[in-house]
Amino acid sequence: MEGSPFPYQGPPDAGQLHGRDDLVEDLVERVTARRVTALLGPRRYGKSSMLREVSARCSELTTVWVDLYEVTSPPDLAIRFDASVIGG
């Protein structure tokens, strides 16, 4: 039996996103034009997946991923940013 093509934990890798090409292209244009853009949506609607795809298509830019889930305080936020930038 073949496994499900849909992951149960975490966003899919770049290249696994299907059906949102217009939105991804719009985000790529905004990012490369350095336009401030907010991507909003409910939890588990594919925001991280789209941003991973945008990051893969904008390889000339550096992407820093910061997990803000359950941040509880300003020091916790600083620790998350520090760990993401340094790679820890």
Helices and strands as residue ranges (DSSP letters): H 21-32, H 47-57, H 74-86
